């Protein structure tokens, strides 16, 4: 019971881990004893800098690249397999958003959001099944998909493919969980509300105003996100399969 939340000896990959929610999760994993955490990001310099900053908490390795394409997904998987025979935790966090009026919404924006938010998590998990299965021989391996409350309820903003792709990812999480549970791999999800990030600049830059619409009276903190991810990634979350933990200060019920 005393080590329920320990990640000692575990190897993790956090996509989009160079900033925002991904960085919060990567830091939490390292603080709670992860042996090594790999982070990805499209911008190599930013990813490298983030890994260097996070390395004060433990070993963090930068694997920059664009995983919005199948080539990028396979490239990341190949680079990881060169380094690690086992992968204990995969956090599918990399995502995109796009807002535009209904009559003007572009196909390019639609494809970018849907591919990265829903297609990439599926195919990256598929590409990393060998090291996940290897880890699952010792304990429950974990896949954690970062969804959104916008996939659970409808936001007022015209971000059509964002909410749709996150709703799809929530459903995909359930289907993947049913398939992989017999292999000792638990697939679960986190549905965040307002957290400060480059994707949610409103929460980042206008936290006080945003907080007025949140029952908890504040936006989410690093600890709120890290704590949820640590729970799901550790022994404490071994029996959570297919479900999403909503971390939003109650805003979903206030919509």
RABELNOR-V896429 format. One record per backbone hydrogen bond with DSSP energy under -0.5 kcal/mol. NH is the residue of the N-H (numbers start at 1). CO is the residue of the C=O. E is the energy in kcal/mol with one decimal. If there is no record, write none. Layout:
BEGIN
nh=NH co=CO e=E
nh=NH co=CO e=E
END
This chain:
BEGIN
nh=4 co=1 e=-1.1
nh=6 co=3 e=-1.4
nh=7 co=32 e=-2.8
nh=9 co=33 e=-1.2
nh=10 co=7 e=-2.3
nh=12 co=36 e=-2.4
nh=13 co=89 e=-2.1
nh=14 co=38 e=-3.0
nh=15 co=13 e=-0.5
nh=15 co=91 e=-2.4
nh=17 co=14 e=-0.9
nh=17 co=40 e=-0.9
nh=18 co=40 e=-0.9
nh=19 co=16 e=-0.7
nh=22 co=19 e=-0.8
nh=23 co=19 e=-1.3
nh=24 co=20 e=-2.0
nh=25 co=21 e=-2.2
nh=26 co=22 e=-2.6
nh=27 co=23 e=-2.5
nh=28 co=24 e=-2.0
nh=29 co=25 e=-2.5
nh=30 co=26 e=-2.1
nh=31 co=27 e=-2.7
nh=32 co=28 e=-1.9
nh=33 co=30 e=-1.7
nh=34 co=29 e=-2.5
nh=35 co=10 e=-1.7
nh=36 co=10 e=-1.5
nh=37 co=59 e=-2.2
nh=38 co=12 e=-2.9
nh=39 co=61 e=-2.6
nh=40 co=14 e=-1.5
nh=44 co=42 e=-0.8
nh=47 co=43 e=-2.5
nh=48 co=44 e=-2.9
nh=49 co=45 e=-2.3
nh=50 co=46 e=-2.2
nh=51 co=47 e=-2.3
nh=52 co=48 e=-2.1
nh=53 co=49 e=-2.2
nh=54 co=50 e=-2.8
nh=55 co=51 e=-1.4
nh=56 co=53 e=-1.2
nh=57 co=54 e=-2.2
nh=60 co=58 e=-0.6
nh=61 co=37 e=-2.5
nh=63 co=39 e=-2.9
nh=65 co=41 e=-2.8
nh=67 co=65 e=-0.8
nh=69 co=66 e=-0.5
nh=73 co=69 e=-2.2
nh=74 co=70 e=-2.6
nh=75 co=71 e=-2.2
nh=76 co=72 e=-2.3
nh=77 co=73 e=-2.3
nh=78 co=74 e=-2.4
nh=79 co=75 e=-2.2
nh=80 co=76 e=-2.3
nh=81 co=77 e=-2.5
nh=82 co=78 e=-1.3
nh=83 co=79 e=-0.5
nh=83 co=80 e=-1.5
nh=84 co=80 e=-2.7
nh=87 co=131 e=-2.2
nh=88 co=11 e=-1.3
nh=89 co=11 e=-1.9
nh=90 co=142 e=-2.3
nh=91 co=13 e=-3.2
nh=92 co=90 e=-0.6
nh=92 co=144 e=-2.3
nh=93 co=91 e=-1.4
nh=100 co=158 e=-2.1
nh=104 co=101 e=-1.5
nh=105 co=101 e=-0.9
nh=105 co=102 e=-0.8
nh=110 co=106 e=-1.9
nh=111 co=107 e=-2.9
nh=112 co=108 e=-2.2
nh=113 co=109 e=-2.0
nh=114 co=110 e=-2.6
nh=115 co=111 e=-2.4
nh=116 co=112 e=-1.8
nh=117 co=113 e=-2.5
nh=118 co=114 e=-2.0
nh=119 co=114 e=-1.5
nh=120 co=115 e=-2.7
nh=122 co=118 e=-1.0
nh=123 co=119 e=-2.3
nh=124 co=120 e=-2.8
nh=125 co=121 e=-1.7
nh=126 co=122 e=-2.2
nh=127 co=123 e=-2.2
nh=128 co=124 e=-1.4
nh=129 co=126 e=-1.3
nh=132 co=128 e=-1.8
nh=133 co=129 e=-3.1
nh=134 co=130 e=-1.9
nh=135 co=131 e=-2.0
nh=136 co=132 e=-2.1
nh=137 co=134 e=-0.9
nh=138 co=135 e=-2.0
nh=139 co=135 e=-1.5
nh=141 co=184 e=-2.1
nh=142 co=88 e=-2.9
nh=143 co=186 e=-2.6
nh=144 co=90 e=-3.0
nh=145 co=143 e=-0.5
nh=145 co=188 e=-2.7
nh=146 co=92 e=-2.4
nh=147 co=145 e=-0.9
nh=147 co=190 e=-3.2
nh=149 co=192 e=-2.0
nh=151 co=148 e=-1.6
nh=152 co=149 e=-1.2
nh=153 co=149 e=-2.3
nh=159 co=157 e=-1.9
nh=162 co=159 e=-0.8
nh=163 co=159 e=-1.6
nh=164 co=160 e=-1.7
nh=165 co=161 e=-2.6
nh=166 co=162 e=-2.3
nh=167 co=163 e=-2.2
nh=168 co=164 e=-2.2
nh=169 co=165 e=-2.1
nh=170 co=166 e=-1.9
nh=171 co=167 e=-1.9
nh=172 co=168 e=-2.8
nh=173 co=169 e=-2.3
nh=174 co=170 e=-1.3
nh=175 co=171 e=-2.1
nh=176 co=172 e=-3.0
nh=177 co=173 e=-2.1
nh=178 co=174 e=-1.9
nh=179 co=175 e=-1.7
nh=180 co=176 e=-2.6
nh=181 co=177 e=-2.1
nh=183 co=180 e=-1.5
nh=184 co=181 e=-2.0
nh=185 co=180 e=-1.7
nh=186 co=141 e=-3.0
nh=187 co=185 e=-0.6
nh=188 co=143 e=-2.5
nh=188 co=186 e=-0.5
nh=189 co=243 e=-2.1
nh=190 co=145 e=-2.2
nh=191 co=245 e=-2.7
nh=192 co=190 e=-0.6
nh=193 co=247 e=-2.2
nh=195 co=193 e=-0.7
nh=196 co=220 e=-0.6
nh=197 co=200 e=-1.0
nh=201 co=199 e=-0.7
nh=204 co=200 e=-1.9
nh=205 co=201 e=-3.2
nh=206 co=202 e=-2.3
nh=210 co=206 e=-2.5
nh=211 co=207 e=-2.4
nh=212 co=208 e=-0.7
nh=212 co=209 e=-0.9
nh=213 co=210 e=-1.7
nh=214 co=211 e=-1.5
nh=215 co=213 e=-0.5
nh=216 co=249 e=-1.5
nh=217 co=214 e=-2.2
nh=220 co=194 e=-3.2
nh=225 co=221 e=-1.7
nh=226 co=222 e=-2.9
nh=227 co=223 e=-2.6
nh=228 co=224 e=-1.3
nh=229 co=225 e=-2.2
nh=230 co=226 e=-2.8
nh=231 co=227 e=-2.1
nh=232 co=228 e=-2.1
nh=233 co=229 e=-2.5
nh=234 co=230 e=-1.8
nh=236 co=4 e=-1.9
nh=237 co=231 e=-0.7
nh=237 co=234 e=-1.6
nh=238 co=235 e=-1.7
nh=240 co=237 e=-1.7
nh=241 co=239 e=-0.8
nh=242 co=187 e=-3.8
nh=245 co=189 e=-2.5
nh=246 co=244 e=-0.7
nh=247 co=191 e=-2.2
nh=247 co=245 e=-0.6
nh=248 co=246 e=-0.5
nh=251 co=248 e=-1.5
nh=253 co=250 e=-0.8
nh=254 co=250 e=-0.8
nh=254 co=251 e=-0.6
nh=255 co=251 e=-0.8
nh=255 co=252 e=-0.6
END
